[in-house]
Amino acid sequence: MLPSRVPGIGDRMWQQVPIGTRQIVAVFGDHKTSPDSTLVLYEKYGTKWVPQGSWPAHNGKRGWVVDHWENDERSPVGVFTLSDAGGVLDDPGTRLPYTQDENAFISPFSWDEAHWHDFDYVIAIDYNRLRGTRPDDPTRPLGQSKGGGIWLHLDHGDGTLGCVSVPESAMEYLLRRLDPKSKPVIVMGDKAHLRR
């Protein structure tokens, strides 16, 4: 039987999901200090939440944190809207506003080669950013010290600096599936925190 809410998300986090949301990207971290997680896309049909796909994912190298700070190498725990996308590659057919900019999203070639394609596709996670702007917009409403630039992007095989990374096939699927009319959000954190 299909659930009337997303499994694994407790009352505290569920109450933060905006009314009218019909798409939830749930990121379940293995534990508080782990960079390993699982991403599941759920869509609401009537009163039931139906899983549309599940993929292995990575989060911050040092795990998860409720009070995120710049350079802490942890991913922020919370419920955040998903409103803007972009990348090095052409728009794969998303309904989200998409900024294709080779120069803005290219990874520095001084980085390890495994990271060169991290930002071929990105979806901005609306943590400490202005919705409706390019994913790389530097504006930080909570201040620079609270970090920013938290994205969904392509996986490179290990933990990130705070983003959530998934395989390219998952990014393409999410970009094509997420619909602003469904008010998509991401609910992310370690499993224990999400269950509370």
Secondary structure per residue as TSV (DSSP state, phi and psi in degrees):
chain	resnum	aa	ss	phi	psi
A	1	M	-	360.0	137.4
A	2	L	-	-75.8	142.2
A	3	P	-	-78.8	153.2
A	4	S	S	-89.2	-1.0
A	5	R	S	-152.6	163.9
A	6	V	-	-67.4	123.5
A	7	P	T	-60.9	143.2
A	8	G	T	88.7	-1.7
A	9	I	-	-113.0	115.7
A	10	G	-	-80.2	-179.4
A	11	D	H	-57.2	-44.5
A	12	R	H	-59.6	-46.1
A	13	M	H	-75.9	-38.2
A	14	W	H	-61.2	-35.5
A	15	Q	T	-66.7	-17.2
A	16	Q	T	-88.1	-10.3
A	17	V	S	-72.6	123.1
A	18	P	-	-61.4	144.0
A	19	I	T	-60.9	136.6
A	20	G	T	96.2	-9.6
A	21	T	-	-66.7	131.0
A	22	R	-	-123.2	0.6
A	23	Q	E	-136.0	127.4
A	24	I	E	-127.2	124.6
A	25	V	E	-94.9	110.0
A	26	A	E	-101.7	127.7
A	27	V	E	-116.0	112.0
A	28	F	E	-102.7	103.2
A	29	G	E	-72.4	141.8
A	30	D	S	-57.1	-48.0
A	31	H	S	-161.5	174.7
A	32	K	T	-56.4	-33.3
A	33	T	T	-108.4	11.6
A	34	S	-	-95.9	143.9
A	35	P	S	-87.3	1.4
A	36	D	E	-99.6	138.7
A	37	S	E	-154.0	175.7
A	38	T	E	-127.6	133.9
A	39	L	E	-108.2	131.4
A	40	V	E	-129.8	130.5
A	41	L	E	-95.1	126.3
A	42	Y	E	-116.1	143.3
A	43	E	E	-127.5	145.6
A	44	K	E	-94.0	127.1
A	45	Y	E	-123.6	111.3
A	46	G	T	65.7	-116.9
A	47	T	T	-107.6	5.4
A	48	K	E	-110.3	143.9
A	49	W	E	-98.9	121.2
A	50	V	E	-112.3	124.2
A	51	P	E	-69.3	135.6
A	52	Q	E	-108.1	-14.3
A	53	G	E	172.8	152.9
A	54	S	E	-138.8	136.5
A	55	W	E	-140.4	149.7
A	56	P	E	-66.6	146.6
A	57	A	E	-144.6	168.6
A	58	H	E	-127.4	151.2
A	59	N	-	-125.4	-161.1
A	60	G	B	-54.1	143.4
A	61	K	T	-53.6	-34.3
A	62	R	T	-102.6	14.8
A	63	G	-	95.7	-135.5
A	64	W	E	-124.9	154.6
A	65	V	E	-152.2	142.2
A	66	V	S	-77.5	-37.6
A	67	D	S	-108.2	84.1
A	68	H	-	-74.6	141.9
A	69	W	-	-132.4	152.7
A	70	E	T	-51.5	133.3
A	71	N	T	66.1	20.2
A	72	D	-	-84.5	-3.8
A	73	E	-	58.1	29.1
A	74	R	-	-123.8	152.6
A	75	S	E	-90.6	140.5
A	76	P	E	-72.1	133.6
A	77	V	-	-81.4	137.3
A	78	G	E	158.2	-173.3
A	79	V	E	-114.7	121.1
A	80	F	E	-133.7	143.8
A	81	T	E	-73.1	160.2
A	82	L	E	-123.0	111.7
A	83	S	E	-129.3	-16.5
A	84	D	E	-143.3	147.7
A	85	A	E	-137.6	172.2
A	86	G	E	178.2	-167.4
A	87	G	E	153.9	-179.5
A	88	V	S	-72.6	-40.0
A	89	L	S	-83.1	162.9
A	90	D	-	-62.0	153.0
A	91	D	-	-53.2	122.4
A	92	P	-	-83.0	5.4
A	93	G	S	112.6	35.2
A	94	T	-	-84.1	156.5
A	95	R	S	-93.9	-10.9
A	96	L	S	-74.3	150.2
A	97	P	-	-57.7	130.8
A	98	Y	E	-125.0	127.7
A	99	T	E	-109.2	110.4
A	100	Q	E	-95.5	117.2
A	101	D	-	-150.9	100.5
A	102	E	H	-58.5	-41.4
A	103	N	H	-73.2	-36.7
A	104	A	H	-75.2	-33.5
A	105	F	H	-104.6	-4.1
A	106	I	-	-67.8	137.7
A	107	S	-	-74.3	142.9
A	108	P	-	-60.4	135.1
A	109	F	T	-72.5	-5.3
A	110	S	T	-76.4	-17.5
A	111	W	S	-72.1	158.8
A	112	D	-	-54.8	143.5
A	113	E	G	-55.4	-29.4
A	114	A	G	-60.6	-20.7
A	115	H	G	-98.4	-2.5
A	116	W	T	-62.6	-22.5
A	117	H	T	-112.9	13.4
A	118	D	T	-50.9	-40.6
A	119	F	T	-108.1	24.7
A	120	D	S	-58.1	-38.8
A	121	Y	S	-134.4	137.1
A	122	V	E	-138.7	149.8
A	123	I	E	-124.5	121.6
A	124	A	E	-70.0	130.3
A	125	I	E	-90.7	123.6
A	126	D	-	-77.5	59.1
A	127	Y	S	-101.6	121.0
A	128	N	S	49.9	48.5
A	129	R	S	-147.4	164.8
A	130	L	-	-90.0	118.2
A	131	R	T	-61.3	147.1
A	132	G	T	85.3	9.4
A	133	T	S	-115.3	166.4
A	134	R	-	-55.6	148.1
A	135	P	T	-55.3	-30.6
A	136	D	T	-91.9	9.4
A	137	D	-	-59.9	128.6
A	138	P	-	-81.6	-2.2
A	139	T	-	-62.6	130.9
A	140	R	-	-126.2	93.7
A	141	P	T	-56.7	-31.2
A	142	L	T	-88.7	0.7
A	143	G	-	101.1	153.1
A	144	Q	G	-61.7	-35.5
A	145	S	G	-64.9	-20.3
A	146	K	G	-84.8	3.3
A	147	G	-	75.3	178.1
A	148	G	-	173.3	-169.0
A	149	G	-	63.6	36.7
A	150	I	-	-90.5	117.2
A	151	W	E	-127.9	160.2
A	152	L	E	-86.1	130.7
A	153	H	E	-151.3	-178.6
A	154	L	E	-70.0	143.1
A	155	D	-	-79.0	145.7
A	156	H	-	-121.3	10.3
A	157	G	S	100.6	-3.3
A	158	D	S	-156.5	-172.9
A	159	G	-	-60.5	161.0
A	160	T	B	-110.8	-175.1
A	161	L	S	-87.4	-0.8
A	162	G	S	152.6	-15.3
A	163	C	-	-76.9	178.2
A	164	V	E	-117.2	129.1
A	165	S	E	-119.6	144.5
A	166	V	E	-139.7	164.1
A	167	P	-	-59.5	156.4
A	168	E	H	-56.9	-39.1
A	169	S	H	-61.9	-35.4
A	170	A	H	-68.9	-42.8
A	171	M	H	-62.2	-43.5
A	172	E	H	-62.7	-41.4
A	173	Y	H	-63.5	-47.2
A	174	L	H	-61.9	-43.3
A	175	L	H	-61.6	-38.4
A	176	R	H	-77.9	-26.1
A	177	R	H	-92.6	-38.2
A	178	L	-	-64.8	135.5
A	179	D	-	-132.0	119.9
A	180	P	G	-51.9	-30.7
A	181	K	G	-65.3	-21.8
A	182	S	G	-92.3	4.8
A	183	K	-	49.3	59.4
A	184	P	-	-66.7	142.4
A	185	V	E	-133.2	161.3
A	186	I	E	-113.7	131.1
A	187	V	E	-112.2	115.8
A	188	M	E	-138.3	144.7
A	189	G	E	160.5	178.4
A	190	D	E	-71.9	149.8
A	191	K	H	-53.5	-42.6
A	192	A	H	-62.2	-42.5
A	193	H	H	-68.2	-41.8
A	194	L	H	-64.3	-31.2
A	195	R	H	-72.6	-21.4
A	196	R	-	-61.3	360.0
